[in-house]
Amino acid sequence: MAKRKSQNRSAARNGNVTLREGDVTTLGDEVTRGLGDIRLMHPPGTTPITPASMISIEAIAGHGHLIEGIGIDWGSGGGCLSIMAARTPGVTRVVGLEIDETNVSVARRNARLNGVEEKVKFIRSGSYSPFEDGDRRSLESLRGRTDFMIANPISSDDDDGFGYRRTVLSGARDFLRDGGRVFLSISYQYGRRRIAGLERDVPGFFHEGILARSACVPFDLGRTDLLNCLKVYAREESRGGFEYEFCNPLRQAQAMNARDSLAFYERTGRSPLSQWQTHLFTYHPDRL
């Protein structure tokens, strides 16, 4: 299981990263499934290890035979998925794309901490657009040569919350070889119609199923970010968009859309249920 390691003091200094109690998580061998223990720093102000992260980790650990060669980690945060991929036999190189400078710094330290710094390169980048000339050239060299991609995007703003998933696949077409694979985090609540629509929205990609999923768990509306997501989803439904899919925590067989889920939470204080999931897409441009 994933364990949080406490420091000997309330705060410990590691280079230019300040660590406090709970700022290091160890993924044991039972989580990585034979890839060895992985220790991950995630100090305040950097991307934490979330339940969605853990399902993405489970997908890589359980389906490592589907990834090999060169990979890109879109939105790499503190580097946990890049490091998992780099530990996987057959993977030769991983490039992590991350917009936040502090995350990039921590991800590089995590790569060194776990002995994969020679296989992983973290680039500060806005989606597929690196900020530095050298990094742009490095990413450009992967066009048409990339074997796999991994991505655990956050919910996007000012749309239906699904925009970053479309961005990941749309940009991936420039880099993936024919037959390339994408491990993409898409939680249950986005709904089957929205997930199926990715094949239409981003031609060339084919949905191959779910690689890993959690049990039905609360969509924790005590987290401000998830409550804001639910409000975005409810607005999208009110505009006439596809409905979202949640389960009633009092009666799991009963489905609820986003508007019903928000009203239920405001009335009872109970979060609706969802599942964290990682989906597999393959890229076959010649099948169009």
N, C-alpha and C positions, 0 to 999 in steps of 0.2 A: 504494500500500500504506500501511498505518498505520505511522507512524514515531514513535519516542520521541525527543524533543528534550532534549538535556542542557542544563543551565543553565551559565553561565559560572563559577559557584561551586558548591560542594557543596550549598549551600542558598541559596535566594533568597526574599526576603520579598515577598508580594503582598497588601497589605491585612492581614487577619488570618489569611491562609493561608500556611503555610510550604511552599515547594516545594524539592525536592531533585532530583538527577539522576534522569531517568526519570519525573518526576512530571507531564510534559506529553506528550500524544500528539497528533500531527497526522494527521488523515485526509485523504489527498491526493484530488485531483479524480478520480483513477481509481477510488477507493473510493466517493466520494459521487456519481459518475456525472453530473458537470456541475453539482453544487450548490456547487462551490468547496471550498477547503481549510477544514477545521474543526479548531480547536485546542481540546483538552480538558485542563483541569487535573484531576488525581486524586491529591492528596497522601495520605500515609499516614492511615488512619482513615476514608477515604471509599471509595465503591464503585469498584473498578478497571474498566478496559475488558477484559472477558473474551471468550473465544471465542464464547460465547452472545450477548454484546453485538454482536460483529462480524457475526453472521448476522442479527440484528435490523436492524442498519444496512444490510446488503446487501438485506434485504427491502424496506425503505423506499426505498433508492436505485433498486432495480429495478422497483418497483411503485408509484411515486409517483402514477401516474394513478388509483389506487384510493383515495387520501385527498385530501380537500379540506375546506374550511370549518373547523369547530371540532373539536378533538381533545382527548382526555385521555390522559396518560401515567401509567399506574398503576405506582408504585414507580420513580420517575424517577431515583433515584440522583444521579449527577453531571450529569445533564441531556443525555446524548449523543443519546438517541432523540428527545427533545423538540426539540432544536436541529436535528436532521436533518429532522424533520417541518416545523418552522417555515421551513426553507429551501426546502421543496417548493412549487412554484407551485400556487396555488389554496387553500393552507392559510392561514387568516386568524388563527387563535388556537389556542394549545396551553396546557393547564393540566397541570402536573406535580404528582402527589401522591406525597409522600415522607415517611416517618416520622422519618428521622434528621436532626437539626438541622444538623449539619456538612455533610451532603450537600446540603441545601437551600441553605446559604450558598454552597457551591462551585458548585452548578448556576446560581445567579443570576449569579455572576461569569463562568461559562462563557458564559451567554447574552449578557452585555455584551461579552465578548471576541470573540464571533462575530457581533455586530451584530443580534441578534434579540430584544433585551430588551423591545421594544415589542410583540412578538407572543407572548411566553412568560411565564407566571406560575407560579412554583413555590410550592406550599403545603405546609406541614408538616401531615401528615395520617396517621392510622392507617387504612389502606385508604381507604374513602370517607367518613371522619369527620374533617374538619379540626379542629384544636385551638382555633383562634381564631374568634370570632363573625363577624368580617368575612369570613374565608376560607370559613366555612360558608355564608354568604349568597352569596358569589361562586360556589361550587360548585353550590349549589341553583339558581342562575339557568340552569344548563346542562341541567336536567332536560328530557328530551324534545327537546333541541336539538343534541345532540352527534352529529357525523357519523362520527367514527372514534375508535378507542382503540388504543393500543399498550401492550404489557406484556411484560416479560422477568422474570418472578418467580423467586425462589429456590425451592428445594425446601422444603416446609412440614414442620414437626415434628409428632410425636404422631399421625400418620395415615399414609396411603400415600405421602406426599411430594407429592401432586398437589392438595392442598387449596387452595393459593393460585390455581391456574388456575380452579377452580370459583368461588372468591370473586370473581375478576376478572369472569367472565361473569355471575354472579348479580347483582352490583352494577351492572354495565353496563346491565342492562335498565331501570334507573331513568333513565338518561341518554341512551341512544342513540335516535335517530329510527328509524322503520321503514326498513330497508335499510342501517342503519349497519354498519360493518365493524370487525372487531377483528383486529389483527396480534398473535398470541399465541405466545410462545416455548414450545415443547413439544418436548423432545428425544426422540430415537428410543427411548431406553431405557424410557420410560414404557409402551410397548406399545400396539399397535393397539386392543385391546379397551378400554383405559382412555381413549384419545383419542376413540374412537367413542362411548363412554359419556357424553361431555359433552353430546351432544344430548339424552340422556335426563335427565341430572342437572340441566341448565339449559334447560328448554323455551323455545323461541323462537329458539335459535341453530342454525345449520346449518354443518357443516364443509365448506369449499369446496376444501380441498387445502393443499399445502405451497408457500409462497412462496419460500423459500430454505433451502438445507441445505448443511452442510459435507461434505467427504469423510468416510469412516470414520476416526475419530481415537481415540486412547486416551482413555478416561474416566479422567482422570489421578488415580489414587488416591494419588499423592504429595501431592495437595492434601487437607488434613484435612477440608475441607467436603465434598468429593466422596466420600471414604472413609466419612464419617458418613452421607451420603445412601445409599450402597450398603448399609450396615448397616441403615438404616431399611427399604430395599426388601426385604432378606432377611427381616426380621422380619415384614413385611406378607405375604410369600409363605407364611411359616410359619403365619401366622394364617388362611390360606386365601384371601387376596386374589388378584386377577389377577396373573399372572406378568409380570415385566419382560423386556425383550429387549435382549441385548447380543450381540456377535460375538466369537468366539475370535480373538485376535490371531495365533495360529499357523495358523489355518484359518478364514478369514473367512466361508466359507459355513456354518460350524457356529454355530448359535445357542446362547446360554447364558442361563439365567435369572439372577436376582440371587444366589441361593444358590450356584449353580455358579460364578458370576463371583467371588464373595467367596472361595470355597474355592480357586479357581484362583490368585487373587492371593496368598493366604496361602501357597500351595504354591510358586509360581514367582516372585513379585514382579512379575509382568506385569499391567498394567491391561487390562481388557476394552475392546472398541471400541464406540463409539456414534457418533451424528451429532447435531450441533447443528442445530435446525430452527426455522423460524418458520411457523406455520400461519395460515390465513385462516378466520375465521368471519363469517357475516353474520347480522343480526338481523331476523327477520320474524315478529313476534308474531301477525299475522293468519293465518299458515299453520297454527297449532295446531289 
